[in-house]
């Protein structure tokens, strides 16, 4: 399995973490919600697989490019 990383596409505040370690996700599944400029943005997994690591928590500030999750791709 190839390991894929999900990074923040924009800076903001993590409002919701929608997955846990070990959870299976589809490529288009939302894995987190980041608030930026008072808008909530759903962050897609971009790859089907199993969540290997979660690097964020709710309320955390993130910058564009910060690693959010790693996925063991199917």
C-alpha positions as CSV (number, residue, x, y, z in Angstrom):
1,X,0.0,0.0,0.0
2,X,1.2,3.5,-0.8
3,X,1.1,6.1,1.9
4,X,-0.7,9.4,0.9
5,X,-0.7,12.6,2.9
6,X,-3.6,15.0,3.2
7,X,-2.5,18.6,3.6
8,X,-4.4,21.8,4.4
9,X,-5.2,23.6,1.1
10,X,-5.7,26.9,3.0
11,X,-4.9,28.4,6.3
12,X,-7.6,28.4,9.0
13,X,-9.0,26.8,12.1
14,X,-9.9,23.1,12.3
15,X,-13.6,23.1,13.2
16,X,-14.2,19.3,12.9
17,X,-12.1,16.2,12.5
18,X,-14.4,13.7,10.8
19,X,-12.3,10.5,10.8
20,X,-10.3,8.4,13.3
21,X,-7.2,6.3,12.9
22,X,-8.1,3.0,11.3
23,X,-11.2,4.3,9.6
24,X,-11.7,3.5,5.9
25,X,-12.4,6.4,3.6
26,X,-13.3,7.0,-0.1
27,X,-11.4,9.4,-2.3
28,X,-14.1,12.1,-2.1
29,X,-15.0,11.6,1.6
30,X,-14.6,14.7,3.8
31,X,-12.0,14.1,6.5
32,X,-12.0,17.5,8.2
33,X,-13.7,20.9,8.2
34,X,-11.5,24.0,8.2
35,X,-12.9,27.5,8.8
36,X,-11.3,30.2,6.8
37,X,-12.7,33.8,6.5
38,X,-15.9,32.7,8.3
39,X,-16.5,29.9,5.7
40,X,-16.4,26.2,6.5
41,X,-14.4,24.2,3.9
42,X,-14.7,20.4,3.8
43,X,-11.4,18.8,3.1
44,X,-11.6,15.6,1.0
45,X,-9.4,12.5,1.5
46,X,-8.3,12.6,-2.2
47,X,-7.4,8.9,-2.0
48,X,-9.3,5.8,-0.9
49,X,-7.8,3.8,1.9
50,X,-7.4,3.6,5.7
51,X,-6.5,6.5,7.9
52,X,-3.1,5.8,9.3
53,X,-2.3,8.9,11.4
54,X,-4.2,12.0,12.4
55,X,-2.1,15.1,13.1
56,X,-4.7,17.7,13.9
57,X,-7.3,18.4,16.6
58,X,-10.4,20.6,16.7
59,X,-9.6,24.2,17.4
60,X,-6.1,24.0,16.1
61,X,-4.8,26.7,13.7
62,X,-3.3,25.3,10.5
63,X,-1.3,26.9,7.6
64,X,-1.6,26.0,3.9
65,X,0.5,22.8,3.4
66,X,0.3,21.6,7.0
67,X,0.0,17.8,7.1
68,X,-3.5,16.8,8.4
69,X,-3.6,13.0,7.9
70,X,-1.8,10.1,6.3
71,X,-3.8,7.4,4.4
72,X,-2.7,3.9,3.5
73,X,-4.1,4.0,-0.1
74,X,-6.0,0.9,-1.4
